[in-house]
Amino acid sequence: MLFCLGIWYFLGYQKALEFLGGYLIELSLSVDNLFVFITIFMSYGIREHAQHRVLGYGIAGAIILRFIFIFFGVKIVSLFEWVLYIFGAILIFNGIKMFKKEEEKDPHDSRIIRLVAKVLPMTKEFRGEKFMVKEGGKRLFTPLFAVLCLIEGSDILFAIDSVPAVFSVSTDLLIVYTSNIFAILGLRQLYFVLEHLHERFQYVKYGVAVILMFTGVKLAGLMFGLHISIPISIGVILTVLVVSIIASAIVSKKKENANPS
């Protein structure tokens, strides 16, 4: 928020609103990303200290990868404005797809994990928090490094949704990148909150789907001259998030009362 005030002071009210809108979009879409991380860590039985290490490196990698995504995305949009309409259609489609119940995929069957295991010499077992160990004079990677690669791969897939979504409020490289990075930097702390409470937030996923569809409509609507202002966008995103969180809390509370342990 201090950074947002700085943008307001140096770049003006409009840019500050764009930053806030981009931050809220990225933060809300990242919640779904974190649920995937929880599934991956639980599947592989990764201990909490090792989770801290993987998330730390994962976020550092995401900061670099997001810059590449956003830099080229802004360049493409500045040259071919019609790409925004395609982004809008993709976001609407992905938002609708999130409402469908999909079978949970086993992270052990991930192509990324299999590829890393084939390409790099790897130990069969985890070695605490280490990504690499030395055995018999040879350097070997541990399965924890493969999990890190899976986390990074997952973030790239989520960036396909989140980066175009931020373009619905701004195509300024500084605004899009900084709003993304500030949201990503808060993921590590948010993860450990959701880790213990993720069962209470079962409807947040649907809120994220609605936000995806809304940003998609906002982008696609430009083709027909439909312009949704940033203050309205921020209001819609906040409302959807709050309603999905409250609905999740009420339902989980009713289930607890109905099935007391």
N, C-alpha and C positions, 0 to 999 in steps of 0.2 A: 504493500500500500504506500510505503514511503517512496518507492521507485515510481509508482503511479502519480504521486503528487509532484515528483521531480519532472515527469513528462508534462504534466499540466502546467508547471511553472515555465519550463523551457520551450515546449512545443505547442502548448495550447490545450484548451478544453476538449476539442474533438479527438486529438491523438490520445489523450488520457482515457476517454471513453472507449476508444478502439482497443487500447491495451487491456482495460478491465474486461471488456467483452471477450477478447481473445483468451485471457487468463481463465475466465470462468468456463469457457467452452473446453479448453484443454484439460482443466482440472476435473470437470465432470466426466469427460470421455476417458480420462485416466483411471477412474474408479473401476471400470470394466476391465481395464488392463491389469489392475492389481488383483482382481479375482482370479485371473489366469495365472499370475505369479504364485498366488496362494496354492492353487491346484498343483502346479509344477513342484513347488517345495515340499508339499505334503506327499506327493507321489514318490519322490525320491528320498523322503525321510531326512531332509536337510535340517541340521540343527540351527538354533537361532543365531549363534555367533557366525556361522557360515553364511546364513541368510543376509546378515548385515554386510558381509564382505562382498557377496555376489551382487546385492543391490547397489552398493557403493560403486563398484566397477561398472555395473550395468547402467547406472545413471550417467556416469562419466562418458561411457560410449554413446549413450542416447543424445547427450549434448552435442557431440561431434556429428553424429548421423543426422540429427534433426537440422543442423545448420546446412548440410549438403542438400537435404530434401527441400528445405524452405528456400535456400538460395536459388536453386534451379526452378523451383515452383514459381517464385516471384518473377524470374526471368521469362518463363514460358507464358505466364498470365499477362505480363506486360506486352509481349509480342503477339499473343493470340488470346484475346479477351474471351472468345467463345469457349475456351477450355473451362471457364468457370461454370458454364451450363452443364458440361459433362460431369464436372465435380459434383454439381448439385444433384444430378440424376443418380450418381454412384452412392451419394450419402443417403438419398431417399430409399434406394434399393437395400442398402445395408441396414438402415434403420428398421425397415419392414422385416428383413430377415431375422433380426434380433428378437422379434416377437414369437418366432417359431421355435419350438422346443427341439434343440439339436442334441444328438447323442454325445455324451462327454467322451472326448478323445483321450486315450492314454498317452501321456507325455513320453513314455518309453518307446512308443512307436513313431516318434518324431523323425522326419527325414534329416533334420539338422543334426540330431544326436547320432544317427547312423553314419552320416557323412563325416562328422568330426572323428568318430571312432575308427573309420576306415583310413582317413588321411593322416591322422596324428598317432604316434605311439602312445598308448594309454594304459594305465594300471587298471586292474579289474575292480578294485575297491577304492572307496573314498579315503583320503588321508587328511582327516580333520578339515581345516580351512584352506589347505594348500591347493593351488591350481597346477603346480608342477613339483615333481620330486626327482631326486637323483638316485638311481639304482644301478649297481654294476657298472658304474662309469657312464651310464647313459641318462639323459634327461627324459623323463616321461611325464605326460600330462595326466591329470586325474579326472575322474568323471565329473568333478565339480566344475572343471573348465568347460566341459560339454554342456552342463546345465547353464553356465554363464552365456554360452553361445546361443542356447535355446531362448534365454531371456531376451538377448539382443535381437534375435530373429523375431520374437513376438512383438517387440517394440516397433520394429520396422513395419510389420503388418498393421499395427494400430496407427502408425504415422500416416498410412494411406488414407485413413478416415479423418484423423485429428487435424492434420495440416490443411487439407482442403476446407475443413469446417471453419478454421480460423480465417481463411480467405473471405468468408462471408461477412466479416466485420472490417478487415483491413488487408491491403496488399503491400503495405509498407514493410520492408525487410526488417527494420529495427523493431517495429511493433510486434510483428508476427513472431520473430525469433525470441525476443525477450519475454513475451507473454508465455510462450511455450516453455522456455527454460525455467522461469519462476515456478510454473506449475509442476514441472518435472522435479525440481529441487525439493519440493515438498512431499514427493511420493514416498520417500524412505520412511518418514515419520507416519504418514497416512497408512502405509502398508501394515505397520505393527498395531495400529488401531483396528483396521479391518480384519486382521488375522484372528483376533479374539471375538470380533463382533459380526463377521461376514454373514452368519446365518440370520442375523437380525435385519440385514439390508437386502433381502431377496428381491424387492421390487425396484431397487435402484437401477438395475439393469434395464428395466422397461422405461425408466425415466431417461436413461442415456439414449435409448432407442428413439424416444420422442425428440430429444435434443438433436440427434443426428438428422432426423427427418425434417425438423424445423429449419436447421441450417441449410439442408438440401433445398428446401422450398425457397428459402431466402436467396440462394444463389441462382436456382433455375428461374425464379420469378423475375430476375433482371432481364431475361429474354423478352418478357411481356411488359416491361416498364414498371413492374411491381417492386417498390423499394420499401423495405422495412427498416426503420431507423434503429440506430444502435441502442438508445435507451430502452426501446420496446424489446429489442433482442435480449438485453441484459435482464429485463423484467421477466420475460418468458422463461429464460434459462434458470434463473433463481427460483421462480415459482415451481417449475417442473421438478427441480432438485429437491426442494423443501417438501413438496407434496409426496414424492416417491419415498423420501426418508420417513416422513410421518406415517404413511401407509404401511411401510415395512415394520416400523416400531409397533403400530397398533396390532397388526396381524400376528407378529411374533409374540406379543404380550398375551393375545387371546389363546395362542397355541400353548403357551406356558401354563396359563390358568386352566386350560382344558386337560392338559397332561402334566400335572405336578409330579416332580420326581421324588 
